[in-house]
Amino acid sequence: MSMKWLILKIVFLGIFDVFGLQLAISLGREIGWPLGIGIALYILVVNIVFLRSDLFPWRWIIPAFGGMLLLIVYPIGYSLTVAFTNYGDGHLLSKDLVISQRLAESYTPEDAPTYSVYIYRSDADNAFRFWLIDQNDRTFVAYPDEELREIAPDDTTFDPRDENGVPRTLEGYNRMPAGSALQYANSLQNVAIGEPPTQVRFTRISLGEVQRAALLQPRWSYDAETDTLTNLETDLVYYTERGNFVTGEGDTRQVLQPGFPAHIGLDNILRVFNDRNVSGPFWSSFIWTLTFAFGSVFLTFALGLAFAITLNSRDVPFRPFFRSLLILPYAVPGWLMVTTWRGLLNPAYGPVNMGILGLFGVSPQWFSDPLLAKIGVLFVNMYIGFPYMMLISLGALQSIAPDMYEAATIDGANARNQFRYITLPLLLVALAPLLVASFGFNFNNFTVIELFNNGGPPISAATVAGHTDILLSYTYRLAFSGAAGTDYGFAAAISIFIFMIIAPLTYFNFRLTRRFEEVNA
């Protein structure tokens, strides 16, 4: 290796290491230390691979390996972690942030002093000064975030004063006239006079010249040793329990919101079996998912094969034209086809429904009736998917030797027997892996389900699932669009069930592919 090439390699690795380590530190701090450590280890592996000549073949693999770790392995691992937590609405903030928000709260004790406040403002720097008079007629001058300074009755520092003994100006700041404080209400509400933990804050901004303020005290204290929050106003002690600060038992039990993410064990998994509002919709969605996947594969394959056999016949005129015409649904984006059929099947003005209404006097409710909604989804998916099945079936049909059909005809086999004993078995040898892959695709076919009817119609008000929701769309609604808020933990648990179904299916697909390869051999 030339010195020039070695220097270029070291410079490249140096730049890569700098950016990589910055990314590891940033993501490790913001997301989690396992991700940061993983990126750092990957950077180390990259340096070893590119500095050792005996590992040259790995240089072609290592970029894809890094992408797989970052885009596949980490999301899967993160989902598994979230599945055993209560992460979701009400438990989105970290524990430290929840505690800091509580410690920032304050309250006004019953015996706390109250103040009449005159506000002074400078046009130069838009800052404020305050003249306070408490209920005992003691006078104070104050600046934001500084301690109150009591003014003696005989102090003439702040003269001249009006008939009420209030300075007309305060250290170069002009007193705000009646009503003018309202335009600065948002700023004044956030002003804290004095130093923590005891501060004076405005309790009312009115049209008058005199405003009202009161002495505030911290509402909460936190004990790190016992991991408890104490309400200093009520003296109630809140302890941590499953991602919440709680106190009391039974009817007196109180839970502070928001909570924080916490490990809850197998609760999300067990909800699928123990919670009626969850188990019913889950198993309903599971059965429909299998029905939708099997039904989609069967219908698309049956229709595609029928067209393929028809267009494979030499007796059909204009075969290239019809083939091109039937491929169009496959060429058009799926989301466009689904939304088009949604309009065609609209019960109020859809052309298909208008035709059915004219012929039979009824307008099918494709979007509100559970059975018709499922039929409509299967029909639309069949229309979108049959061109693909037709293409692969045409290719497989043309690979079957014509001599086999001639021999079958001589033996007296009719067209039905030839299809049953020659065409279909040989097609399945070639197409079975693709059919299994199609089943896996339709098992997670979110686009058709979401765009056709948003998974509807709803099963009940107690669940986010709809009658046409498959497991994937059900998981999506749990995670992002539930009426009761997001539930990422439970959605991640559902994704585990989906993985447990897809993983054996993938394994079966590989085994089936290998078996058919042996048959072909």
C-alpha positions as CSV (number, residue, x, y, z in Angstrom):
1,M,0.0,0.0,0.0
2,S,1.4,3.4,-1.0
3,M,2.0,6.1,1.6
4,K,-0.4,8.4,-0.2
5,W,-3.3,5.9,0.0
6,L,-2.5,5.2,3.7
7,I,-2.7,8.9,4.5
8,L,-6.0,9.2,2.7
9,K,-7.4,6.2,4.5
10,I,-6.4,7.6,7.9
11,V,-7.9,11.0,7.1
12,F,-11.1,9.4,6.0
13,L,-11.3,7.3,9.1
14,G,-10.5,10.4,11.3
15,I,-13.4,12.3,9.8
16,F,-15.6,9.3,10.1
17,D,-14.6,8.8,13.8
18,V,-15.2,12.5,14.7
19,F,-18.7,12.5,13.2
20,G,-19.5,9.0,14.5
21,L,-18.5,9.7,18.1
22,Q,-20.4,13.0,18.1
23,L,-23.4,11.1,16.9
24,A,-22.9,8.4,19.5
25,I,-22.6,10.9,22.3
26,S,-25.6,12.9,21.1
27,L,-27.9,9.9,20.6
28,G,-26.7,8.2,23.7
29,R,-27.5,11.3,25.8
30,E,-30.9,12.1,24.1
31,I,-32.2,8.6,23.4
32,G,-30.4,6.0,25.5
33,W,-26.9,4.8,26.4
34,P,-27.3,1.4,24.7
35,L,-27.6,3.2,21.3
36,G,-24.6,5.3,22.0
37,I,-22.5,2.3,23.0
38,G,-23.7,0.4,19.9
39,I,-22.6,3.2,17.6
40,A,-19.2,3.5,19.3
41,L,-18.6,-0.3,18.9
42,Y,-19.6,0.0,15.3
43,I,-17.1,2.8,14.8
44,L,-14.4,0.6,16.4
45,V,-15.3,-2.3,14.0
46,V,-15.1,0.0,11.0
47,N,-11.6,1.2,11.9
48,I,-10.4,-2.4,12.4
49,V,-11.8,-3.6,9.1
50,F,-10.4,-0.7,7.1
51,L,-6.9,-0.8,8.7
52,R,-6.4,-4.5,8.4
53,S,-5.7,-5.8,4.9
54,D,-6.8,-9.4,5.7
55,L,-10.3,-8.1,6.4
56,F,-10.7,-6.5,2.9
57,P,-13.9,-8.5,1.9
58,W,-15.6,-7.1,5.0
59,R,-15.3,-3.6,3.7
60,W,-18.1,-4.3,1.3
61,I,-20.3,-5.6,4.0
62,I,-19.7,-3.3,6.9
63,P,-21.8,-0.3,5.6
64,A,-24.9,-2.5,5.1
65,F,-24.2,-4.1,8.5
66,G,-24.3,-0.7,10.1
67,G,-27.6,0.2,8.4
68,M,-29.1,-3.1,9.5
69,L,-28.1,-2.4,13.1
70,L,-29.4,1.1,13.1
71,L,-32.6,0.7,11.1
72,I,-33.6,-2.9,12.0
73,V,-31.9,-4.3,15.1
74,Y,-32.2,-1.2,17.2
75,P,-35.9,-0.5,16.4
76,I,-36.8,-4.1,17.2
77,G,-34.8,-4.0,20.4
78,Y,-36.4,-0.7,21.4
79,S,-39.9,-2.0,20.6
80,L,-39.2,-5.0,22.8
81,T,-38.1,-2.7,25.6
82,V,-41.1,-0.5,25.3
83,A,-43.5,-3.5,25.3
84,F,-42.8,-4.1,29.0
85,T,-43.4,-0.4,30.0
86,N,-46.4,1.9,30.4
87,Y,-45.0,4.4,27.9
88,G,-47.8,6.4,26.4
89,D,-50.1,9.3,27.2
90,G,-49.8,10.3,30.8
91,H,-46.3,8.6,31.0
92,L,-44.3,10.4,28.3
93,L,-42.1,12.6,30.5
94,S,-39.0,11.3,32.3
95,K,-39.2,10.9,36.0
96,D,-36.7,13.7,36.6
97,L,-38.8,16.1,34.4
98,V,-42.0,15.2,36.3
99,I,-40.3,15.9,39.6
100,S,-38.9,19.2,38.4
101,Q,-42.3,20.3,37.2
102,R,-43.8,19.5,40.6
103,L,-41.0,21.3,42.4
104,A,-41.7,24.4,40.3
105,E,-45.3,24.6,41.6
106,S,-46.2,27.1,44.3
107,Y,-49.2,28.1,46.4
108,T,-50.4,31.0,48.5
109,P,-50.8,30.0,52.2
110,E,-53.9,31.4,54.0
111,D,-51.8,33.6,56.3
112,A,-49.4,34.7,53.5
113,P,-49.0,38.5,53.2
114,T,-50.7,40.2,50.2
115,Y,-49.5,43.3,48.5
116,S,-50.8,46.3,46.6
117,V,-48.3,46.8,43.7
118,Y,-47.4,49.9,41.7
119,I,-45.6,49.0,38.4
120,Y,-42.8,51.1,36.9
121,R,-41.5,50.5,33.4
122,S,-38.6,51.8,31.4
123,D,-39.2,52.5,27.7
124,A,-35.4,52.0,27.0
125,D,-35.0,48.4,28.0
126,N,-38.7,47.3,28.6
127,A,-37.8,46.3,32.2
128,F,-40.0,46.7,35.3
129,R,-39.6,47.9,38.9
130,F,-42.2,47.5,41.7
131,W,-43.4,49.4,44.7
132,L,-45.2,47.2,47.1
133,I,-47.4,48.0,50.2
134,D,-48.5,45.1,52.4
135,Q,-51.6,44.8,54.6
136,N,-49.6,46.3,57.5
137,D,-48.7,49.4,55.4
138,R,-45.1,48.4,55.2
139,T,-43.5,49.6,52.0
140,F,-41.0,47.7,49.8
141,V,-39.2,48.3,46.5
142,A,-38.4,45.3,44.4
143,Y,-36.8,44.2,41.1
144,P,-37.6,40.9,39.3
145,D,-35.7,37.9,40.8
146,E,-34.3,39.9,43.6
147,E,-35.1,40.1,47.3
148,L,-37.7,42.7,48.6
149,R,-36.1,45.8,50.1
150,E,-38.1,47.4,52.9
151,I,-38.3,51.2,52.8
152,A,-38.4,53.1,56.1
153,P,-41.2,55.6,56.5
154,D,-38.8,58.5,56.8
155,D,-36.7,57.5,53.7
156,T,-36.7,60.3,51.2
157,T,-34.7,58.5,48.6
158,F,-37.6,58.0,46.3
159,D,-39.2,61.5,46.4
160,P,-41.1,63.1,44.9
161,R,-44.3,61.2,45.9
162,D,-48.0,61.7,45.3
163,E,-50.7,62.3,47.9
164,N,-50.7,58.5,48.7
165,G,-46.9,58.5,49.4
166,V,-46.2,56.5,46.2
167,P,-43.2,57.7,44.1
168,R,-44.0,59.2,40.8
169,T,-40.8,57.7,39.3
170,L,-38.6,54.9,40.6
171,E,-34.9,55.1,39.7
172,G,-35.7,56.5,36.3
173,Y,-38.6,54.2,35.7
174,N,-42.0,55.8,35.0
175,R,-45.1,54.6,36.9
176,M,-47.6,52.9,34.7
177,P,-51.0,54.6,34.6
178,A,-54.3,52.9,35.1
179,G,-55.2,50.2,32.5
180,S,-51.8,50.1,30.9
181,A,-50.6,47.0,32.8
182,L,-53.1,44.8,30.9
183,Q,-51.1,44.9,27.7
184,Y,-48.1,43.4,29.6
185,A,-50.3,40.9,31.5
186,N,-48.5,37.8,30.1
187,S,-45.1,39.1,31.0
188,L,-46.2,40.2,34.5
189,Q,-47.8,36.9,35.3
190,N,-44.4,35.3,34.8
191,V,-42.5,37.8,37.0
192,A,-41.2,36.5,40.3
193,I,-40.4,39.1,42.9
194,G,-37.9,38.0,45.4
195,E,-35.7,34.8,45.5
196,P,-36.7,31.2,45.8
197,P,-38.2,29.4,47.5
198,T,-40.4,32.2,48.8
199,Q,-41.4,34.6,46.1
200,V,-44.1,37.2,45.4
201,R,-46.2,36.8,42.2
202,F,-49.1,38.7,40.7
203,T,-52.5,37.2,41.5
204,R,-54.5,39.8,39.5
205,I,-53.8,42.2,36.7
206,S,-56.6,44.8,36.5
207,L,-57.6,48.0,34.8
208,G,-56.7,50.0,37.9
209,E,-53.3,51.6,38.7
210,V,-52.9,49.3,41.7
211,Q,-52.3,45.6,41.1
212,R,-52.5,42.7,43.5
213,A,-49.8,40.2,44.4
214,A,-49.2,37.6,47.1
215,L,-46.4,35.7,48.7
216,L,-46.0,32.2,47.3
217,Q,-44.4,29.2,48.8
218,P,-43.2,25.9,47.2
219,R,-46.0,23.4,47.0
220,W,-43.8,20.3,46.8
221,S,-40.6,18.8,48.3
222,Y,-38.8,15.7,47.0
223,D,-36.8,13.2,49.2
224,A,-34.4,11.3,47.0
225,E,-33.6,8.7,49.7
226,T,-37.2,7.6,50.0
227,D,-38.1,8.6,46.5
228,T,-41.3,10.5,47.7
229,L,-43.0,13.8,46.9
230,T,-44.5,15.7,49.8
231,N,-47.3,18.2,49.3
232,L,-46.4,21.0,51.7
233,E,-49.9,22.4,51.5
234,T,-51.7,19.2,52.5
235,D,-48.8,17.3,54.1
236,L,-49.6,14.2,51.9
237,V,-46.7,12.0,51.0
238,Y,-46.7,10.5,47.5
239,Y,-44.6,7.4,46.7
240,T,-43.8,5.9,43.4
241,E,-45.8,3.0,42.0
242,R,-45.7,1.7,38.5
243,G,-44.8,5.1,36.9
244,N,-46.9,7.3,39.1
245,F,-46.7,9.2,42.4
246,V,-49.6,7.9,44.5
247,T,-50.9,8.3,48.0
248,G,-53.7,6.8,50.0
249,E,-55.6,3.5,49.6
250,G,-59.0,2.6,48.2
251,D,-61.4,5.5,47.9
252,T,-58.8,8.0,49.2
253,R,-56.2,7.0,46.7
254,Q,-54.8,9.9,44.7
255,V,-52.6,9.6,41.6
256,L,-50.5,12.5,40.3
257,Q,-50.6,13.2,36.6
258,P,-48.6,13.1,34.5
259,G,-46.6,10.0,35.4
260,F,-43.4,8.7,33.9
261,P,-42.4,5.6,31.9
262,A,-41.7,2.6,34.1
263,H,-41.2,-1.1,33.8
264,I,-44.5,-3.0,34.4
265,G,-43.5,-6.6,33.5
266,L,-45.9,-8.7,31.4
267,D,-48.9,-6.5,32.0
268,N,-49.2,-5.4,28.4
269,I,-48.9,-9.0,27.2
270,L,-51.5,-10.3,29.7
271,R,-53.9,-7.6,28.7
272,V,-54.5,-9.4,25.5
273,F,-55.9,-12.3,27.5
274,N,-57.3,-10.7,30.6
275,D,-58.9,-7.4,29.6
276,R,-62.2,-7.9,27.8
277,N,-62.0,-4.5,26.1
278,V,-58.7,-5.7,24.7
279,S,-59.0,-9.4,24.2
280,G,-62.2,-9.2,22.2
281,P,-61.0,-6.7,19.6
282,F,-57.6,-8.3,19.5
283,W,-58.8,-11.8,18.7
284,S,-61.4,-10.4,16.3
285,S,-58.7,-8.5,14.5
286,F,-56.4,-11.5,14.5
287,I,-59.0,-13.8,12.9
288,W,-59.9,-11.1,10.4
289,T,-56.2,-10.6,9.6
290,L,-55.8,-14.3,8.8
291,T,-59.1,-14.2,6.8
292,F,-58.0,-11.0,4.9
293,A,-54.5,-12.4,4.1
294,F,-55.8,-15.8,3.0
295,G,-58.7,-14.4,1.1
296,S,-56.6,-11.8,-0.7
297,V,-54.1,-14.4,-1.8
298,F,-56.8,-16.8,-3.0
299,L,-58.9,-14.2,-4.8
300,T,-56.0,-12.4,-6.5
301,F,-54.4,-15.7,-7.5
302,A,-57.7,-17.2,-8.8
303,L,-58.5,-14.1,-10.8
304,G,-55.0,-13.6,-12.0
305,L,-54.6,-17.2,-13.0
306,A,-58.0,-17.1,-14.9
307,F,-56.8,-14.2,-16.9
308,A,-53.4,-15.7,-17.4
309,I,-54.9,-19.0,-18.8
310,T,-57.2,-17.0,-21.1
311,L,-54.4,-14.7,-22.4
312,N,-52.1,-17.7,-22.8
313,S,-54.3,-19.2,-25.4
314,R,-53.4,-18.5,-29.0
315,D,-57.1,-18.4,-29.9
316,V,-57.5,-15.0,-28.1
317,P,-57.2,-12.0,-30.5
318,F,-55.3,-8.9,-29.5
319,R,-53.5,-10.6,-26.6
320,P,-50.8,-7.9,-26.2
321,F,-53.5,-5.2,-25.9
322,F,-55.5,-7.1,-23.3
323,R,-52.3,-7.9,-21.3
324,S,-51.4,-4.3,-21.3
325,L,-54.9,-3.2,-20.3
326,L,-55.1,-5.7,-17.4
327,I,-51.7,-4.6,-16.0
328,L,-52.9,-1.0,-15.5
329,P,-54.2,-1.5,-12.0
330,Y,-50.7,-2.8,-11.0
331,A,-49.0,0.2,-12.6
332,V,-51.2,2.8,-10.8
333,P,-50.2,3.6,-7.2
334,G,-52.2,1.6,-4.7
335,W,-53.3,4.5,-2.6
336,L,-54.8,6.1,-5.7
337,M,-56.7,2.9,-6.6
338,V,-58.1,2.5,-3.1
339,T,-59.3,6.1,-2.9
340,T,-60.8,5.8,-6.4
341,W,-62.8,2.7,-5.4
342,R,-63.8,4.4,-2.2
343,G,-65.5,7.1,-4.4
344,L,-67.0,4.5,-6.7
345,L,-68.6,2.6,-3.8
346,N,-69.9,5.7,-2.0
347,P,-73.5,4.8,-0.9
348,A,-74.7,8.4,-1.7
349,Y,-73.3,9.2,-5.1
350,G,-70.9,6.3,-6.1
351,P,-71.5,5.1,-9.7
352,V,-71.3,1.4,-8.6
353,N,-73.9,2.0,-5.9
354,M,-76.1,4.0,-8.2
355,G,-76.1,1.1,-10.7
356,I,-77.0,-1.4,-8.0
357,L,-79.7,0.9,-6.7
358,G,-81.2,1.1,-10.2
359,L,-81.1,-2.6,-10.7
360,F,-82.1,-4.0,-7.3
361,G,-83.5,-1.0,-5.4
362,V,-80.9,-1.1,-2.6
363,S,-77.7,0.9,-2.0
364,P,-75.1,-1.3,-0.2
365,Q,-73.5,0.3,2.8
366,W,-69.9,-0.6,2.1
367,F,-68.5,1.6,4.9
368,S,-71.0,1.2,7.8
369,D,-72.1,-2.5,7.6
370,P,-69.3,-4.8,9.0
371,L,-69.8,-7.7,6.6
372,L,-70.1,-5.5,3.5
373,A,-67.1,-3.5,4.6
374,K,-65.0,-6.7,4.7
375,I,-66.3,-7.7,1.3
376,G,-65.5,-4.3,-0.1
377,V,-61.9,-4.4,1.3
378,L,-61.3,-7.9,-0.2
379,F,-62.7,-6.8,-3.5
380,V,-60.6,-3.7,-3.7
381,N,-57.5,-5.6,-2.7
382,M,-58.3,-8.3,-5.3
383,Y,-58.6,-5.6,-8.0
384,I,-55.2,-4.1,-7.0
385,G,-53.4,-7.5,-6.7
386,F,-54.6,-9.6,-9.5
387,P,-52.4,-8.1,-12.2
388,Y,-49.3,-9.2,-10.3
389,M,-50.7,-12.8,-10.0
390,M,-51.5,-12.7,-13.7
391,L,-48.0,-11.7,-14.7
392,I,-46.3,-14.4,-12.7
393,S,-48.8,-17.0,-13.7
394,L,-48.3,-16.1,-17.4
395,G,-44.6,-16.6,-17.0
396,A,-45.1,-20.0,-15.2
397,L,-47.6,-21.2,-17.8
398,Q,-45.2,-20.5,-20.6
399,S,-42.6,-22.6,-18.9
400,I,-44.8,-25.7,-19.0
401,A,-43.9,-28.0,-22.0
402,P,-46.7,-28.3,-24.5
403,D,-45.8,-32.0,-24.9
404,M,-47.4,-32.7,-21.5
405,Y,-50.8,-31.4,-22.7
406,E,-50.5,-33.4,-25.9
407,A,-49.8,-36.6,-24.0
408,A,-52.7,-35.9,-21.6
409,T,-55.0,-35.3,-24.6
410,I,-54.0,-38.6,-26.2
411,D,-54.6,-40.3,-22.8
412,G,-58.2,-38.9,-22.9
413,A,-57.8,-36.1,-20.3
414,N,-60.2,-33.2,-20.7
415,A,-59.4,-29.6,-20.0
416,R,-60.5,-29.8,-16.4
417,N,-58.3,-32.8,-15.6
418,Q,-55.3,-31.2,-17.4
419,F,-55.7,-28.1,-15.3
420,R,-56.0,-30.2,-12.1
421,Y,-53.2,-32.7,-12.6
422,I,-50.8,-30.8,-14.8
423,T,-51.2,-27.0,-14.8
424,L,-52.0,-26.3,-11.1
425,P,-49.3,-28.6,-9.6
426,L,-46.6,-27.3,-11.9
427,L,-47.7,-23.7,-11.2
428,L,-47.6,-24.3,-7.5
429,V,-44.1,-25.6,-7.7
430,A,-43.0,-22.3,-9.2
431,L,-45.4,-19.9,-7.5
432,A,-45.8,-21.3,-4.0
433,P,-43.0,-19.2,-2.4
434,L,-44.5,-16.1,-4.1
435,L,-47.9,-17.0,-2.7
436,V,-46.5,-17.3,0.8
437,A,-44.7,-14.0,0.4
438,S,-48.0,-12.5,-0.8
439,F,-49.7,-13.8,2.3
440,G,-47.0,-12.1,4.5
441,F,-47.5,-8.9,2.6
442,N,-51.3,-8.9,3.0
443,F,-50.9,-9.8,6.6
444,N,-49.5,-6.3,7.1
445,N,-51.3,-4.5,4.2
446,F,-51.9,-1.3,6.1
447,T,-52.5,0.9,3.0
448,V,-55.7,-0.8,1.8
449,I,-57.2,-1.0,5.3
450,E,-56.5,2.5,6.3
451,L,-57.5,4.3,3.1
452,F,-60.6,2.3,2.3
453,N,-62.5,2.8,5.6
454,N,-59.9,3.7,8.3
455,G,-60.4,0.2,9.7
456,G,-64.1,0.9,10.3
457,P,-66.9,0.5,11.1
458,P,-66.0,0.7,14.8
459,I,-66.5,-2.4,16.9
460,S,-67.6,-0.5,20.0
461,A,-66.9,2.7,21.9
462,A,-64.7,0.9,24.4
463,T,-62.0,0.1,21.8
464,V,-60.1,1.8,19.0
465,A,-60.4,-1.3,16.8
466,G,-62.7,-1.5,13.8
467,H,-64.3,-4.4,12.1
468,T,-61.9,-4.3,9.2
469,D,-58.8,-3.5,11.2
470,I,-55.9,-6.0,10.8
471,L,-53.4,-6.4,13.6
472,L,-51.1,-3.8,12.1
473,S,-53.7,-1.1,11.8
474,Y,-55.0,-2.0,15.2
475,T,-51.5,-1.5,16.6
476,Y,-51.3,1.9,14.8
477,R,-54.5,3.1,16.3
478,L,-53.3,2.0,19.8
479,A,-50.0,3.8,19.3
480,F,-51.1,7.0,17.6
481,S,-54.8,7.6,17.2
482,G,-56.7,6.2,20.1
483,A,-59.5,8.4,21.6
484,A,-58.1,7.8,25.0
485,G,-54.6,8.8,23.9
486,T,-51.5,7.0,22.7
487,D,-50.4,3.7,24.3
488,Y,-47.0,2.9,22.9
489,G,-46.3,0.2,25.4
490,F,-49.3,-1.9,24.5
491,A,-48.9,-1.2,20.8
492,A,-45.3,-2.6,21.1
493,A,-46.7,-5.6,22.9
494,I,-49.1,-6.2,20.0
495,S,-46.2,-6.0,17.6
496,I,-44.6,-8.9,19.4
497,F,-47.6,-11.0,18.6
498,I,-47.3,-9.9,15.0
499,F,-43.6,-10.9,14.9
500,M,-44.5,-14.3,16.4
501,I,-46.8,-14.9,13.5
502,I,-44.6,-13.5,10.7
503,A,-41.4,-15.1,11.9
504,P,-42.6,-18.7,11.5
505,L,-44.3,-17.7,8.2
506,T,-40.9,-16.4,6.9
507,Y,-39.2,-19.6,8.1
508,F,-41.8,-21.7,6.3
509,N,-41.3,-19.6,3.2
510,F,-37.6,-20.4,3.1
511,R,-38.2,-24.1,3.8
512,L,-40.9,-24.2,1.1
513,T,-38.6,-22.4,-1.4
514,R,-35.8,-24.9,-0.7
515,R,-38.1,-27.8,-1.1
516,F,-39.4,-26.7,-4.4
517,E,-35.9,-26.1,-5.6
518,E,-35.2,-29.7,-4.8
519,V,-38.3,-30.8,-6.7
520,N,-37.2,-28.8,-9.7
521,A,-33.7,-30.3,-9.5
